[in-house]
């Protein structure tokens, strides 16, 4: 399973999310975002366009999750360094029994700062 973790600002457009995903260079099998953003209009449109499921990750699942990159703003809000990386890892099953998830693409950000994306891959043990 290859999960694209997506973080985005409220004013982000579908084009912003598409641009962030394109920056990863990956072809995910699922998308993930934090609950409340996972069912946002632009996220739903992205999932529909790509015919991919969206995994809603809770804030509890990502709190204190170590990430490769760090944002002070995200750390203060969510308790993790990168929302995109954390939801990608959690969406790929990080910490779940029989699953190992690791980042294959650390957080990338659109030029306008409206969206971020990261890629995590899940392998089973």
C-alpha positions in Angstrom: 0.0 0.0 0.0 1.3 3.4 -1.0 -0.3 6.3 0.9 -0.1 9.9 0.0 -0.5 12.1 3.1 -2.0 15.4 2.3 -2.1 18.6 4.4 -3.7 21.7 3.2 -4.9 25.1 4.2 -8.6 26.0 4.2 -8.3 28.2 1.1 -6.5 25.5 -0.9 -7.9 24.5 -4.3 -8.0 21.2 -6.1 -5.1 22.4 -8.2 -3.0 23.0 -5.0 -3.6 19.4 -3.8 -2.9 18.1 -7.3 0.4 20.1 -7.4 1.5 18.9 -4.0 0.9 15.3 -5.1 2.6 15.8 -8.4 5.7 17.0 -6.5 6.1 13.6 -4.8 6.4 11.8 -8.2 4.5 8.9 -6.7 1.5 7.0 -7.7 -0.4 6.3 -4.5 -3.0 3.6 -3.9 -4.7 5.7 -1.2 -4.9 9.2 0.2 -4.8 10.2 3.8 -5.5 13.4 5.8 -6.4 14.3 9.3 -10.1 14.0 10.2 -11.9 17.2 9.3 -9.7 17.6 6.2 -10.2 14.1 4.9 -13.8 14.9 4.0 -13.1 18.4 2.8 -14.4 19.3 -0.6 -11.0 19.6 -2.4 -9.9 16.3 -0.8 -13.0 14.5 -1.9 -12.6 15.9 -5.4 -9.0 14.8 -5.6 -9.9 11.3 -4.4 -12.8 11.1 -6.9 -10.5 12.3 -9.8 -7.9 9.7 -8.9 -10.4 7.0 -8.0 -8.7 6.5 -4.7 -10.0 5.9 -1.1 -9.3 8.5 1.5 -8.2 7.5 5.0 -9.2 9.8 7.8 -6.6 9.8 10.5 -7.3 11.1 14.0 -5.3 13.7 15.8 -4.6 11.1 18.5 -3.1 8.8 15.9 -0.5 11.4 14.8 0.3 13.1 18.1 3.9 12.6 19.1 4.6 10.7 15.8 8.3 11.3 14.7 8.5 12.8 11.3 11.5 13.6 9.0 10.7 17.2 8.7 9.5 19.7 11.3 7.2 22.7 11.2 6.8 24.6 14.5 3.3 25.6 13.5 2.2 22.0 12.9 4.0 20.8 16.0 2.1 23.3 18.1 -1.2 22.4 16.5 -1.0 18.6 16.0 1.9 17.5 18.2 3.9 16.2 15.3 6.4 17.8 13.0 4.7 17.3 9.6 1.0 16.8 9.1 1.6 15.3 5.6 4.2 12.8 6.8 2.3 11.9 9.9 -1.0 11.1 8.2 0.9 9.2 5.4 2.5 7.0 8.0 -0.6 6.6 10.1 -2.7 5.9 7.0 -0.2 3.3 5.9 -0.6 1.5 9.2 2.4 2.7 11.2 2.2 1.0 14.6 -0.5 -1.5 13.5 0.1 -5.2 14.2 1.8 -6.9 11.4 2.5 -3.7 9.4 5.6 -1.6 8.9 5.2 1.8 7.4 8.1 4.1 6.3 8.4 7.3 4.4 9.5 7.0 0.8 9.0 10.7 0.0 9.3 13.3 2.8 7.0 16.3 2.9 6.9 18.5 -0.2 5.1 21.8 -0.4 3.6 23.8 -3.2 5.2 27.1 -4.1 2.3 29.0 -2.7 2.3 27.1 0.6 -1.3 26.0 0.3 -0.7 22.2 0.3 1.8 19.6 1.4 2.2 15.9 0.5 4.3 13.0 1.6 4.4 9.3 0.7 4.6 6.4 3.0 4.6 2.7 2.0 3.2 -0.2 4.0 4.7 -3.6 4.0 3.5 -6.5 6.1 5.7 -8.6 8.3 
